[in-house]
Amino acid sequence: MKSFSNTYIFLFSAGLVILVAAILSFVSESLKPYQERNIEIEKKKDILRSVGRAENIGDVPDKNTYIVEEYSRFIQKSMVTNIKGEILEGRDAFMITSNLKAELAKPSDQRELPVFIYTGEDNETRYIIPVRGKGLWGPIWGYISLNDDFTTIYGAVFDHQGETPGLGAEIREEWFQNEFKNKKIFDDSGKFVSIEVVKGGTPDDNPYGVDAISGGTITSKGLQQMMFDCLGAYENFFKANKK
């Protein structure tokens, strides 16, 4: 039987590892544009959903084209502000949103805060704010749309990376997201209060609270903190633009 030296075995193994690594790297790079495109489409879909759009996505043959067209039609403008409420020129709101984790890791006075502007058929305007925080098992995120009074929530969309099915994962369900509609983030005195996610439930006439998810207390509190932190960063922008 022919035997092989240790050197031969080592070189053969090393060459095989390098070949496999090169193939995997090539495949990864080849797929990267498609992955980035899918992420872009998903973000645009959620931005639209926060204002009640993209409602026909289940009925169209080409979902990507549908989302791109809907987004171009209704999200005609965006802007970037800072914690002082100043508009920052020459910034790309969508690009910042695509790396929101890194942006939120900056000191608050250095953050660039994206705003997406929705214009409907009858010229009604909504302002959409991306939010990101921590759940029980990983990151949670979403989009909050506000009426042009910058006080009343028009719609909300939330998602997560790894929350528990049937518990914290319920934040992505429509019944939970609908609770946020018409809630207020400023009280009657003009103080920013955000939204409280109340364990055990809150009265329907509480304009500042929604019911927490049963059995999902940590995720619910994480979502509450996420909204307070992220929306609170826009407080000066909201106050400067209130009608």
JOGIMO-V404441 format. One record per residue. SS is DSSP state (a for helix, b for strand, c for the rest). OMEGA is omega in radians with two decimals (999 if undefined). D_LAST is the distance of its C-alpha to the last C-alpha in Angstrom with 1 decimal. Layout:
BEGIN
ss = {SS | SS}
omega = {OMEGA | OMEGA}
d_last = {D_LAST | D_LAST}
END
This chain:
BEGIN
ss = {c | c | c | c | c | a | a | a | a | a | a | a | a | a | a | a | a | a | a | a | a | a | a | a | a | a | a | a | a | a | a | a | a | a | a | a | a | a | a | a | a | a | a | a | a | a | a | a | a | c | c | c | c | c | c | c | a | a | a | c | c | c | a | a | a | a | a | a | a | a | a | a | a | a | b | b | b | b | b | b | b | c | c | c | c | c | b | c | c | c | c | c | a | a | a | a | a | a | c | a | a | a | a | a | c | c | c | a | a | a | c | c | b | b | b | b | b | b | b | c | c | c | c | c | b | b | b | b | b | b | b | b | b | b | c | c | c | c | b | b | b | b | b | b | b | b | c | c | c | c | c | b | b | b | b | b | b | b | b | b | c | c | c | c | c | c | c | a | a | a | a | a | c | a | a | a | a | a | a | a | c | c | c | b | c | b | c | c | c | c | c | b | c | c | c | b | b | b | c | c | c | c | c | c | c | c | c | c | b | b | b | c | c | c | c | c | a | a | a | a | a | a | a | a | a | a | a | a | a | a | a | a | c | c | a | a | a | a | a | a | a | c | c}
omega = {-3.12 | 3.11 | -3.13 | 3.13 | 3.10 | 3.13 | 3.14 | -3.12 | 3.14 | -3.12 | 3.11 | -3.14 | -3.14 | 3.12 | 3.13 | 3.11 | 3.14 | 3.14 | -3.14 | 3.12 | 3.14 | 3.12 | -3.14 | 3.12 | 3.12 | 3.14 | -3.14 | 3.14 | 3.13 | -3.10 | -3.04 | 3.12 | 3.13 | 3.11 | 3.14 | 3.11 | 3.13 | 3.11 | 3.10 | -3.14 | -3.13 | 3.11 | 3.12 | 3.10 | -3.12 | 3.05 | 3.12 | -3.13 | -3.13 | 3.08 | 3.05 | 3.13 | -3.06 | -3.08 | -3.12 | -3.03 | 3.14 | -3.04 | -3.06 | -3.12 | -3.11 | -3.05 | -3.12 | 3.12 | 3.13 | -3.12 | -3.14 | -3.14 | 3.11 | -3.13 | 3.14 | -3.10 | -2.97 | 3.11 | -3.01 | -3.12 | 2.99 | 3.13 | 3.08 | 3.12 | 3.05 | -3.05 | 3.09 | -3.10 | 3.13 | 3.08 | -3.14 | -3.09 | 3.03 | 3.13 | -3.13 | -3.07 | -3.09 | 3.13 | 3.10 | 3.13 | -3.14 | 3.10 | -3.03 | 3.12 | -3.14 | -3.13 | -3.12 | 3.10 | 3.13 | 2.98 | -3.01 | -3.10 | 3.10 | -3.07 | 3.00 | -2.93 | -3.08 | 3.08 | 3.08 | -3.04 | 3.12 | 3.04 | -3.10 | -3.09 | 3.14 | 3.07 | 3.01 | -3.05 | 3.02 | 3.14 | -2.99 | -3.07 | 3.04 | 3.12 | 3.14 | -3.14 | -3.08 | 3.01 | 3.13 | -3.00 | -3.09 | -3.10 | 2.96 | -3.09 | 3.11 | 3.13 | 3.10 | 3.07 | -3.11 | 2.97 | -3.06 | 2.96 | -3.14 | 3.13 | -3.01 | 3.11 | 3.07 | -3.12 | -3.12 | 3.05 | 3.13 | 3.06 | -3.05 | 3.12 | -3.02 | 3.14 | -3.01 | 3.09 | -3.14 | 3.13 | -3.11 | 3.14 | -3.14 | 3.11 | -3.13 | -3.10 | -3.07 | -3.11 | 3.11 | -3.12 | 3.14 | 3.14 | -3.05 | -3.11 | 3.10 | 3.01 | -3.04 | -3.14 | 3.00 | 3.09 | -3.05 | 3.12 | -3.14 | 3.12 | 3.08 | -3.11 | -3.08 | -3.11 | 3.07 | 3.08 | -2.86 | 3.05 | -3.12 | 3.07 | 3.13 | 3.12 | -3.13 | -3.08 | 3.04 | -3.06 | -3.05 | -3.06 | 3.04 | 3.12 | 3.03 | 3.11 | 3.13 | -3.13 | -3.13 | -3.02 | -3.08 | 3.09 | 3.13 | 3.14 | 3.07 | 3.12 | 3.09 | 3.13 | 3.11 | -3.12 | 3.14 | -3.09 | -3.03 | 3.13 | 3.13 | 3.12 | -3.13 | -3.00 | -3.13 | 3.09 | 3.13 | -3.09 | -3.11 | -3.04 | 3.12 | 3.07 | 999}
d_last = {88.4 | 86.5 | 84.7 | 81.8 | 81.4 | 78.6 | 77.4 | 77.2 | 75.3 | 72.8 | 72.3 | 72.0 | 69.4 | 67.4 | 67.5 | 66.3 | 63.4 | 62.4 | 62.7 | 60.6 | 57.9 | 57.9 | 57.5 | 54.7 | 52.9 | 53.3 | 52.0 | 49.0 | 48.1 | 48.7 | 46.4 | 43.6 | 41.9 | 41.9 | 40.5 | 37.7 | 36.9 | 36.9 | 34.5 | 32.1 | 32.3 | 31.7 | 28.5 | 27.2 | 28.2 | 26.4 | 23.1 | 23.5 | 24.6 | 21.4 | 19.6 | 22.7 | 24.5 | 28.1 | 29.2 | 32.4 | 33.6 | 36.6 | 37.9 | 37.9 | 41.0 | 39.3 | 36.4 | 35.7 | 35.4 | 33.2 | 30.7 | 30.8 | 30.2 | 27.4 | 25.7 | 26.2 | 24.9 | 21.6 | 20.8 | 20.8 | 19.0 | 18.8 | 18.3 | 19.6 | 18.1 | 19.9 | 19.6 | 18.3 | 15.2 | 17.1 | 17.5 | 21.2 | 22.8 | 25.7 | 25.1 | 25.7 | 23.2 | 25.7 | 28.6 | 26.9 | 26.1 | 29.8 | 30.9 | 28.2 | 31.0 | 32.2 | 28.7 | 28.1 | 31.6 | 30.6 | 29.7 | 25.9 | 25.6 | 27.2 | 25.3 | 23.5 | 20.6 | 20.2 | 17.1 | 17.8 | 15.6 | 16.6 | 16.5 | 18.3 | 20.6 | 18.3 | 15.7 | 13.4 | 12.0 | 12.7 | 13.1 | 16.6 | 17.9 | 21.7 | 23.4 | 27.0 | 29.2 | 32.6 | 34.2 | 37.7 | 39.6 | 37.4 | 33.9 | 31.1 | 28.0 | 25.3 | 21.9 | 18.7 | 16.1 | 12.5 | 10.2 | 7.0 | 5.5 | 8.1 | 10.0 | 12.0 | 14.9 | 15.8 | 19.2 | 21.5 | 24.8 | 27.3 | 30.8 | 33.6 | 36.8 | 39.3 | 38.1 | 40.7 | 41.0 | 40.3 | 38.7 | 36.1 | 36.1 | 34.4 | 31.0 | 31.3 | 31.9 | 29.5 | 30.1 | 28.8 | 25.8 | 24.8 | 24.5 | 21.3 | 19.4 | 16.8 | 17.4 | 14.9 | 15.0 | 13.5 | 15.3 | 14.5 | 15.2 | 12.7 | 15.7 | 15.9 | 18.6 | 18.7 | 21.0 | 24.5 | 27.2 | 29.6 | 33.4 | 35.0 | 31.8 | 29.0 | 28.3 | 26.3 | 23.9 | 23.1 | 19.4 | 20.0 | 23.4 | 25.5 | 29.3 | 31.1 | 33.7 | 37.1 | 39.5 | 36.8 | 35.8 | 35.8 | 33.8 | 31.2 | 30.9 | 30.8 | 27.8 | 26.1 | 26.8 | 25.7 | 22.2 | 22.0 | 23.3 | 21.6 | 18.0 | 18.5 | 19.3 | 15.7 | 14.3 | 13.7 | 12.2 | 9.7 | 8.9 | 8.9 | 6.4 | 3.8 | 0.0}
END
